[in-house]
C-alpha cells in the first residue's frame, strides 16, 4: 500500500490577502510566500466563515459553522481534522500560539503531540479596569483622546520615557523562530517514519500588538510617532469614538500602523523562507501537501476600526490567502469565490481519507457554490468568544456573498447592508434602499441557509422564530 501524503497546514493569524505580492500588493514584503505561490494552487477569492479566530477555526478544522452549536468551542459534536486523520493512521502534531485555540476550548483532541505554547498577556499591575483607579483612568483616557489625542500620546510617551513602566518593544506572543525550530525537529524525526504525518502550526507574528520591523531583533524605546502607530489599534478598539478630532487624528496616523502591520508580514515571510528552505533541503516536497492560509484579516480603518475585535463581516477581514502546494501539480490560480469551510474536506480527499458525515463543506476543486456564508456572534461587542445566549440571534450577524453581491444582516441592530462588489470592493456604498429587489433575493438565500444550517442546533426552541426576526 502506498504511503499517504504528509500534510503541513500553516495558519498565519490576522494576515489579510490584499497585502501579499502574489495577490497584487505593490510593496515587496512577502517574497517567500510569493515564490511558493508560483508553484501552488492559489485561491485568489478565499474567504473565512467568521471574523476572528474563535469564529473561523471551527470551520477550518471541523468544516462546521461557528453558530452550529451552543458555543464557539470545539465540543464533542464537532470532529477535528486531527481526529479524522489520526484514525486513518496519521501521526498528528499541533503547534499553536493563540490562547483561543488552547485545550480549554477543545482544540487538543486528536493530536499525538499538542504543544499549547501561547503566551498569555499579563495583567497590568498598574491598571485594574474594575477598581476605582481603573475606572477613573478609563474615564480620563476617553476624555483625553476625544479632546486632545496629541496631548494624550505626549503624556504616554513621557511616562514611558521617564518611568519605563511598560516594555513597548516586546509583544506578548511566541515568535516564528521558536515555532520553526520545533517544526524542523518534528520533520527531521518523522520524515522517514512508516506513518504519514499531519502537522498544524499557527503563527502570531502578523497579529497585533504591531511593532517596528527592527524591534523584532533588538530592544529599543519607541519614538513618539511609533508609539501612536502601535497603540492606535487598541484605543480604537477599546474606546470607539465619533469625535471628529480623534477621527482626524486616527486617519492622520493610520499610515504608521499600516507600516507596522506590513513589518509583521515582512518578518514572518523571512522566517517562513527559512522554513521553506528547510523543507526543500529535507526533500519531502514530493510526498507532502503544504497548505498556507489565515484565520482572518485585519481592518485598517476601512470601516472605522482597526483589527478584528468587533466581529464585523466586511471583506478586508474575511478575505484571506489560500495556497495549496500539491505534489505533482503545477502552479495555477483559481478565481472563483471559495469558503474555508471546504478546506478540511479537501485535505481529506487529497489524503484519500473519507470525510465525516458532520463535515458541511466539500472539495475546493469541485463545482463551486454560487454563494458563501459568514457568521459572527456578539456583533459590535468585545466578548465575542463567550457563550451565546441559547436559541437567540439577537447578538449575532450573518452575511452571504456571491461574485457580485454581498448582504449583511446584523440581528443586534436590525441593520441590513447590501453591496455591489463588482462596482466597488470596499463595501462603502450601502444599496439596501436602492436595490430592494436584490436585497429580497439575498435575504431569501440567507433564510434558506439558516433552514439548512439551524444555529444552536443542540438547543431547544422553535428556530422558525429566529428566521422571522
C-alpha positions as a printed Julia matrix, in Angstrom:
469×3 Matrix{Float64}:
   0.0    0.0     0.0
   1.36   3.4    -0.96
   2.03   5.7     1.95
  -0.45   8.57    2.22
   0.93  12.1     1.74
   2.14  14.14    4.66
   0.12  17.31    5.31
   1.52  20.55    6.7
  -1.1   23.19    7.5
   0.28  26.63    8.35
  -2.1   29.34    9.54
  -0.95  32.94    9.99
  -3.14  34.91   12.36
  -4.56  38.21   11.02
  -3.0   38.0     7.54
  -5.25  39.76    5.05
  -4.95  38.67    1.42
  -4.53  42.06   -0.22
  -1.19  42.78    1.5
   0.68  39.99   -0.28
   2.63  40.31   -3.5
   1.02  37.34   -5.25
  -2.35  38.94   -4.5
  -1.36  42.21   -6.15
   0.23  44.21   -3.32
   2.86  46.6    -4.66
   5.26  46.55   -1.72
   7.78  43.71   -1.72
   7.15  42.35    1.77
   6.3   38.7     1.03
   8.9   37.34   -1.46
   8.97  33.83    0.01
   5.21  33.42    0.04
   5.18  34.85   -3.49
   7.75  32.25   -4.56
   5.65  29.44   -3.09
   2.55  30.82   -4.81
   4.18  30.34   -8.22
   4.39  26.61   -7.53
   1.0   26.25   -5.84
  -2.71  26.37   -6.48
  -3.71  29.87   -5.4
  -7.34  30.51   -4.5
  -7.48  34.25   -5.11
 -11.0   34.61   -3.66
 -10.83  32.56   -0.46
 -12.93  33.69    2.5
 -13.18  32.62    6.11
 -16.53  31.93    7.71
 -16.03  34.24   10.69
 -14.14  37.44   11.56
 -11.83  36.19   14.32
 -10.06  33.02   15.47
 -12.94  31.81   17.64
 -15.37  32.0    14.72
 -13.02  30.96   11.93
 -11.22  27.88   13.2
 -14.32  25.74   13.78
 -14.92  25.93   10.03
 -11.25  25.44    9.1
 -10.66  22.39   11.29
 -14.13  20.83   11.61
 -15.95  22.05    8.46
 -18.87  23.38   10.53
 -20.26  26.85   11.01
 -19.42  28.68   14.24
 -23.09  29.07   15.26
 -23.95  25.43   14.59
 -23.66  24.62   18.27
 -24.13  26.45   21.52
 -20.67  27.93   21.95
 -17.57  28.83   19.98
 -15.52  25.93   21.29
 -14.86  22.54   19.72
 -17.37  20.35   21.55
 -17.85  16.62   21.08
 -20.28  17.17   18.2
 -17.51  18.58   16.01
 -14.79  16.29   14.69
 -11.39  17.89   14.27
  -9.37  17.12   11.17
  -6.7   15.76   13.51
  -9.16  13.17   14.85
 -10.14  12.11   11.33
  -6.56  11.7    10.14
  -5.33  10.01   13.3
  -7.99   7.3    12.87
  -6.57   6.72    9.39
  -3.04   6.12   10.65
  -1.6    9.62   10.6
   0.87  10.88   13.18
  -0.61  14.21   14.26
   1.09  17.23   15.8
  -0.08  20.75   16.65
   1.97  23.84   17.5
  -0.39  26.66   18.34
   0.25  30.1    19.79
  -3.18  31.6    20.49
  -5.0   31.43   23.84
  -8.28  30.97   21.93
  -7.04  27.74   20.33
  -5.99  26.07   23.55
  -7.1   22.8    25.09
  -9.57  24.78   27.19
 -11.59  25.43   24.0
 -11.33  21.81   22.85
  -8.62  22.1    20.21
  -6.4   19.48   21.88
  -8.29  16.43   20.59
  -6.86  14.02   18.05
  -3.22  15.01   18.42
  -0.33  12.74   19.24
   1.59  15.89   20.12
  -0.24  19.06   21.16
   2.01  22.0    22.02
  -0.07  24.8    23.53
   2.63  27.45   23.63
   0.55  30.61   23.7
   1.99  33.32   25.91
  -0.84  34.98   27.86
  -0.94  38.74   28.14
   0.0   39.51   31.76
  -2.37  41.58   33.83
  -1.02  45.05   34.42
  -0.05  45.91   37.96
  -0.97  49.49   37.25
  -4.41  49.15   35.7
  -7.36  47.13   37.03
 -10.43  48.13   34.97
 -12.79  47.14   37.8
 -11.09  49.14   40.53
 -11.88  52.77   41.33
  -8.49  53.75   39.98
  -9.06  51.72   36.83
 -12.47  53.26   36.18
 -11.09  56.73   36.79
  -8.23  56.04   34.37
 -10.74  54.75   31.84
 -12.74  57.98   32.05
  -9.62  60.12   31.76
  -8.47  58.21   28.65
 -11.84  58.72   26.98
 -11.84  62.42   27.79
  -8.24  62.98   26.7
  -8.37  61.13   23.36
 -11.57  62.96   22.44
 -10.37  66.41   23.47
  -6.68  66.23   22.55
  -5.19  62.91   21.41
  -1.83  64.6    20.82
  -1.61  65.52   24.49
  -2.68  62.01   25.5
   0.07  60.39   23.45
   2.55  63.03   24.55
   1.91  62.17   28.19
   2.03  58.45   27.41
   5.36  58.9    25.65
   6.73  60.98   28.52
   5.59  58.45   31.1
   7.19  55.56   29.22
  10.32  57.57   28.62
  10.78  58.6    32.25
   9.39  55.73   34.29
   9.73  52.91   31.76
   6.69  51.19   33.26
   5.94  49.13   30.16
   8.32  47.49   27.68
   6.83  48.62   24.39
   9.13  46.6    22.16
   8.22  43.08   23.3
   4.94  41.63   22.05
   3.28  39.05   24.26
   3.39  36.2    21.77
   5.64  33.39   20.67
   7.73  34.26   17.62
   8.18  32.32   14.38
  11.82  31.24   15.02
  10.74  29.17   18.03
   7.87  27.56   16.08
  10.2   26.86   13.15
  12.7   25.1    15.39
  10.05  22.71   16.71
   8.76  22.05   13.18
  12.25  21.26   11.94
  12.82  18.87   14.82
   9.48  17.16   14.19
  10.05  16.79   10.44
  13.6   15.57   10.96
  12.42  12.91   13.4
   9.44  11.7    11.35
  10.18  12.24    7.64
  11.3    8.61    7.2
   8.7    7.1     9.51
   6.21   4.47    8.48
   3.31   6.75    9.27
   2.44   9.87    7.28
   2.17  12.97    9.46
  -0.27  15.84    9.77
   1.31  18.96   11.25
  -0.61  22.15   12.05
   1.34  25.25   13.07
  -0.31  28.55   13.93
   1.8   31.74   13.82
   1.06  35.02   15.61
   3.75  37.28   14.11
   1.34  39.36   11.99
  -1.16  39.72   14.82
  -1.02  42.84   16.99
   0.44  44.39   19.03
   2.21  45.87   15.99
   5.83  46.94   16.35
   8.55  48.23   14.01
  10.49  45.67   12.0
  13.81  46.23   13.75
  12.21  45.74   17.17
  11.77  42.08   16.26
  15.52  41.73   16.54
  16.5   44.32   19.15
  15.05  46.22   22.07
  14.82  49.99   21.83
  12.4   52.69   23.01
   9.69  53.64   20.55
   9.59  57.15   19.17
   6.54  59.34   19.71
   5.09  58.54   16.25
   5.86  54.84   16.66
   4.07  54.84   20.0
   1.0   56.3    18.29
   1.12  53.73   15.48
   1.43  50.86   17.92
  -1.3   51.94   20.36
  -3.82  53.36   17.89
  -5.49  49.96   17.23
  -6.02  49.33   20.95
  -7.5   52.78   21.51
  -9.87  52.49   18.56
 -10.98  49.01   19.67
 -11.47  49.83   23.35
 -12.57  53.46   23.06
 -14.61  53.78   19.86
 -15.31  57.44   19.29
 -17.36  59.56   16.9
 -15.37  62.62   17.91
 -14.18  64.45   14.79
 -10.88  65.42   16.37
  -9.99  61.82   17.22
 -11.17  60.55   13.81
  -8.96  63.1    12.09
  -6.06  62.12   14.37
  -6.59  58.41   13.57
  -6.69  58.99    9.81
  -3.53  61.07   10.02
  -1.55  58.39   11.85
  -3.03  55.15   10.46
  -0.16  55.03    7.95
   2.28  54.25   10.77
   0.03  51.42   12.0
  -0.17  50.0     8.46
   3.62  50.24    8.22
   3.96  48.17   11.4
   1.36  45.68   10.13
   3.44  45.25    6.98
   6.55  44.89    9.14
   4.89  41.88   10.77
   4.23  40.33    7.36
   7.8   41.02    6.26
   9.2   39.45    9.43
   7.01  36.36    9.16
   7.89  35.96    5.48
  11.6   35.96    6.31
  11.09  33.24    8.9
   8.83  31.3     6.56
  11.54  31.45    3.9
  13.89  29.76    6.35
  11.32  27.02    6.98
  10.62  26.63    3.26
  14.33  26.19    2.57
  14.49  23.51    5.26
  11.53  21.63    3.76
  13.16  21.75    0.32
  16.51  20.65    1.76
  14.88  17.69    3.52
  13.44  16.68    0.14
   9.93  15.92    1.42
   8.1   18.09   -1.1
   7.16  15.19   -3.37
   5.32  13.45   -0.55
   3.92  16.44    1.34
   0.87  18.65    0.82
   1.67  22.16    2.03
  -1.26  24.46    2.81
  -0.89  28.12    3.79
  -3.83  30.25    4.93
  -5.09  32.63    7.62
  -7.97  32.66   10.07
  -8.93  36.25    9.2
  -7.51  39.57    8.08
  -7.43  42.93    9.83
  -9.38  46.09    9.24
  -7.18  49.15    8.8
  -9.74  51.92    9.28
 -11.8   50.97    6.19
 -14.95  50.84    8.33
 -13.89  52.95   11.29
 -11.89  50.34   13.17
  -8.51  48.67   13.3
  -8.06  44.93   13.82
 -10.76  42.29   14.11
 -12.19  42.77   17.58
 -15.77  43.86   16.92
 -16.99  40.97   14.75
 -17.53  42.89   11.52
 -18.29  40.94    8.36
 -16.51  43.06    5.77
 -14.13  41.51    3.27
 -10.96  43.21    4.48
 -11.37  40.85    7.45
 -12.91  37.84    5.66
 -10.67  37.68    2.55
  -7.57  35.58    3.28
  -4.74  33.93    1.32
  -5.07  30.25    0.48
  -2.23  28.27   -1.12
  -2.12  24.53   -1.74
   1.16  23.06   -2.93
   0.29  19.55   -4.06
   2.91  17.03   -5.19
   2.91  16.55   -8.95
   0.75  19.61   -9.69
   1.84  22.79  -11.44
   1.07  26.24  -10.11
  -2.3   27.74  -11.08
  -4.8   30.34   -9.93
  -8.49  29.7    -9.21
 -10.53  32.89   -9.34
 -13.95  31.68   -8.1
 -15.02  32.51   -4.57
 -14.48  29.7    -2.07
 -15.05  29.27    1.65
 -12.57  27.81    4.12
 -15.35  25.55    5.37
 -14.26  23.43    2.37
 -10.61  23.16    3.44
 -10.81  20.15    5.76
 -12.88  18.06    3.29
 -10.38  18.95    0.54
  -7.43  17.79    2.65
  -9.31  14.58    3.42
  -9.84  13.94   -0.29
  -6.2   14.7    -1.13
  -5.13  12.27    1.58
  -7.5    9.58    0.35
  -9.45   9.71    3.6
 -13.23   9.63    3.87
 -14.57  12.81    5.41
 -17.0   12.57    8.37
 -20.72  12.98    7.81
 -20.63  16.03   10.09
 -18.45  17.98    7.62
 -20.58  20.51    5.78
 -18.0   21.59    3.21
 -16.92  19.9     0.03
 -13.82  19.68   -2.13
 -12.45  23.09   -3.14
 -11.7   21.74   -6.62
 -15.27  20.61   -7.28
 -18.04  22.8    -8.68
 -18.13  25.99   -6.65
 -21.18  27.2    -4.76
 -22.88  30.35   -6.06
 -22.97  31.78   -2.52
 -20.73  31.58    0.52
 -21.84  32.43    4.06
 -20.37  34.1     7.14
 -21.37  34.27   10.79
 -20.42  36.32   13.83
 -21.68  36.48   17.39
 -21.65  39.38   19.84
 -21.62  41.72   16.87
 -20.28  45.07   17.95
 -19.16  43.74   21.35
 -15.78  42.8    22.74
 -16.61  39.49   24.49
 -17.31  37.58   21.27
 -15.68  34.37   22.49
 -18.16  33.84   25.3
 -21.15  31.51   25.22
 -24.03  32.65   23.03
 -27.5   33.11   24.51
 -29.49  29.9    23.87
 -31.61  30.0    20.75
 -31.21  33.7    20.03
 -29.6   35.58   17.19
 -30.09  38.91   18.94
 -26.35  39.41   19.29
 -25.3   37.83   16.0
 -24.68  38.88   12.42
 -24.88  36.72    9.3
 -23.77  37.51    5.74
 -23.75  35.93    2.31
 -21.92  36.9    -0.85
 -21.78  35.9    -4.49
 -19.48  37.05   -7.23
 -21.4   40.32   -7.48
 -23.43  40.94   -4.33
 -22.81  40.98   -0.56
 -25.62  41.08    2.01
 -25.16  41.53    5.77
 -27.89  41.22    8.39
 -26.98  42.34   11.91
 -29.57  40.97   14.31
 -28.33  43.09   17.21
 -29.11  46.38   15.44
 -31.56  45.05   12.82
 -29.37  46.77   10.25
 -29.24  45.45    6.69
 -26.41  46.15    4.24
 -26.15  45.41    0.52
 -23.07  45.98   -1.63
 -22.25  45.52   -5.29
 -18.76  44.01   -5.13
 -18.14  44.37   -8.85
 -18.75  48.11   -8.79
 -16.79  48.75   -5.6
 -14.8   46.31   -3.48
 -14.61  48.48   -0.38
 -18.21  47.92    0.81
 -18.81  51.62    1.44
 -21.95  52.29   -0.62
 -24.9   50.57    1.06
 -27.52  49.87   -1.63
 -30.16  48.35    0.65
 -32.7   51.07   -0.17
 -31.66  51.5    -3.79
 -31.8   47.8    -4.76
 -34.66  46.35   -2.66
 -35.34  43.55   -5.15
 -31.72  42.3    -4.82
 -31.92  42.61   -1.04
 -35.02  40.4    -1.01
 -33.26  37.75   -3.1
 -30.19  37.8    -0.85
 -32.3   37.62    2.29
 -34.09  34.58    0.86
 -30.69  32.94    0.31
 -29.82  33.69    3.91
 -33.12  32.29    5.19
 -32.61  29.08    3.22
 -29.09  28.81    4.62
 -30.46  29.13    8.18
 -33.05  26.45    7.49
 -30.35  24.08    6.23
 -27.92  25.08    8.98
 -30.03  25.9    12.05
 -27.96  27.83   14.58
 -27.64  26.4    18.09
 -28.87  23.04   16.83
 -28.33  21.4    20.22
 -30.65  23.84   22.0
 -34.38  23.57   22.29
 -36.77  26.06   20.73
 -38.58  27.0    17.57
 -35.93  28.13   15.11
 -38.57  29.45   12.7
 -38.99  32.29   15.16
 -35.32  33.07   14.72
 -35.57  33.24   10.93
 -38.53  35.57   11.06
 -36.8   38.18   13.2
